[in-house]
Every structure is written in structure tokens, then in C-alpha cells.
Amino acid sequence: MTAERFADEVRGPEDLARYPPEYKKAIGKIVVSHAVNELKGALTFDEPAIRMAPTPKFKWLVSRNTMEEFNHHILFARLAEAMGLEWKDKKPLTIFDYPMVDWAEFGAIKAVVDIAELIELDDLISSTYLPLRKVAKDTYPDEKFHVGLGRDIVRTLLVEDATNRARLQAAFNELVPRTLDFFGSSSSENNETFVRWGLKKRSNEAMRQEYFREVREYLLSTGFAMPPVPEKYRKEIAL
């Protein structure tokens, strides 16, 4: 059996022995990455934002967001553990090196950074590995809520004080270019393997282009400027 002809729907870890080791290895890379990054995001951005939230309502909403992000980590970690994989020593994405310091930045993170996670999950919803497909389907609505929460925060800040626009624009200027790296290299061998085995649908480049389009539509429709595209992506992103 060759990967190019693979079209099965694999029910779970008990069936993986029937397929080449490359398939399990590819699943493992996706699952472990999500387990690590969901936890890091919750600890770095979401948990601190509960204290930053200015009202009981926003504290409640951010608490829900945080609970869901920790749950996403648990779901992906369970997938990894069911496959006998270790995730605790893996490094998270560099987007989590962003030093969030205030409430406006949290709103900006949810409004534009979490769009990247929605795009990633959309690619996993038709995965040939059914446990991964189920987790993607289960977590997708939560991520939509997280993006909506960010946009609610942005709207509220703009209504409360027009001078918040400059603070938000500064956050978007930092976050959007960083998030373009979220999708990985346009010449990624890992991504080619994911697509070949039916674990993902699209190339990293295609997902990055969709991210750019969605963020640009949101920012321009709300009166913000789209941050400049880093030089390394200008050839692949249609401006």
C-alpha cells in the first residue's frame, strides 16, 4: 500500500498497526503539537486574562474561554497518550513568546490570532484518523466563540474610549505578522505528508493565505489598518 492511494478511515490506535509507521508518526506530530500549544496558550494568555478582565461579565466569559482551552489540551493529550506518545517535553510555537501585558492585547489575540486555530481545525475535520476528526469537530465551535469574544472586547474598548484604537492597532501590528508563522514553512515535508495521508486538506501556504484574507477583511471592516506582510511571505500572499 502506498500513501498516495490511502483512502481509509482509521477508527483508532488499535488499527494503526495495519498501516505504515509513517501514518502514525504523522498523526502523532499533529496531536502532540496541539496538546502542547493548547496548554501553553491557556497558561500564557487565557488564565492571566481572567484577572485583567474589567467586569464580572467579561471575567465570566474569559473563564469559559480558559476552561475550554484547557479542555482542548486534555482532549489532544488523551489522543497522544492513547497512541503511546509523550508531549510534555515538546516546545510550543513562538507565538506564545508574545509578552501580553494588558486587556486590549488579550482582545486582539482572541480576535485575530485564534482565527489561525479555526483554520487549522477546519483542515482536521475531514481527517482520515477518526479520533482526530472527532476532537477537531468538538473543539471548532469553542474556537469560534473565542474569536467572537475577542471581537466583543475590541468593540467594547472602542465604544468606551476612542483612544483605545491606537492601542489595539499596535497590538494587531505585532500579532498578525507573528501569526503568519503559525502555519509553518510553505515547503514543509511534514505538511506534504499530512496531506498525502488525508490528515489535512491543504498546504501551509494555502492556510496562511486564508488567514491573511480573513484577518484583512475583519481589520479593514472595523477601521483598522492591515499590518505589513513580512518580506518572506510577500510572494505567496496576494496583497
Residue pairs with C-beta under 8 A, 6 or more apart in sequence:
1 19
1 20
3 20
3 22
3 23
3 193
3 196
3 197
4 196
6 19
6 23
6 128
6 196
6 197
6 198
7 128
7 198
8 19
8 128
9 128
9 130
10 16
10 19
10 23
10 128
10 129
10 130
11 130
11 131
12 82
12 130
12 131
13 82
13 83
13 84
13 131
16 23
16 24
16 27
16 83
22 193
22 197
23 197
24 83
26 190
26 193
26 194
26 197
26 199
27 83
27 129
27 132
27 199
28 80
28 83
28 85
29 190
29 194
30 124
30 132
30 194
30 199
30 200
31 76
31 79
31 80
31 83
31 85
31 87
31 132
32 76
32 80
32 85
32 86
32 87
32 90
33 90
34 72
34 76
35 73
35 76
35 77
35 79
35 80
35 87
36 87
36 90
36 91
36 92
37 92
37 93
37 96
38 69
38 70
38 72
38 73
38 76
39 70
39 73
39 77
39 92
40 92
40 93
40 96
41 69
41 92
41 96
42 66
42 69
42 70
42 73
44 96
44 98
44 100
45 96
45 100
45 106
45 109
46 62
46 65
46 66
46 69
47 66
48 100
49 62
49 65
49 66
49 100
49 103
49 106
50 59
50 62
50 63
50 66
52 102
52 103
52 106
53 59
53 61
53 62
53 103
54 103
58 153
61 149
61 152
62 106
62 149
64 145
65 110
65 145
65 146
65 149
68 139
68 142
68 145
68 146
69 142
69 146
71 142
72 139
72 142
75 135
75 138
75 139
76 135
77 87
79 131
79 132
79 135
80 86
80 87
82 131
93 181
93 182
94 178
94 181
95 113
95 178
95 179
95 181
95 182
98 109
98 174
98 175
98 178
100 106
100 109
102 167
103 153
103 157
104 153
104 157
104 164
104 167
104 168
104 171
105 171
105 175
106 150
106 153
107 150
107 151
107 153
107 154
107 157
107 168
108 150
108 154
108 168
108 171
108 172
108 175
109 150
109 171
109 175
110 146
110 147
110 149
110 150
110 151
110 153
111 147
111 150
111 151
111 153
111 154
111 218
112 150
112 172
112 175
112 176
112 179
112 215
112 218
112 219
113 175
113 179
113 182
114 143
114 146
114 147
114 150
115 147
115 179
115 211
115 214
115 215
115 218
116 179
116 182
116 183
116 211
117 143
117 146
118 140
118 143
118 144
118 147
119 183
119 207
119 210
119 211
119 214
120 182
120 183
120 207
121 136
121 139
121 140
121 143
122 136
122 140
123 200
123 201
123 202
123 207
124 132
124 133
124 135
124 136
124 199
124 200
125 133
125 136
125 137
125 140
126 133
126 198
126 201
127 133
127 136
127 198
127 199
127 200
128 197
128 198
128 199
129 199
132 199
151 218
154 168
154 222
157 164
157 167
157 168
158 164
158 165
158 168
158 222
165 223
165 224
168 224
169 224
169 225
172 219
172 224
172 227
173 227
176 215
176 219
176 226
176 227
177 227
177 228
177 229
177 230
179 211
179 215
180 208
180 211
180 212
180 229
180 230
180 233
182 211
183 204
183 205
183 207
183 208
183 211
184 190
184 191
184 204
185 191
185 204
186 203
186 204
186 205
186 208
186 236
188 204
191 200
191 203
191 204
192 203
194 200
195 201
195 202
195 203
205 236
208 233
208 236
208 237
209 236
209 237
209 238
212 229
212 237
215 226
216 226
219 225
219 226
220 226
229 237
229 239
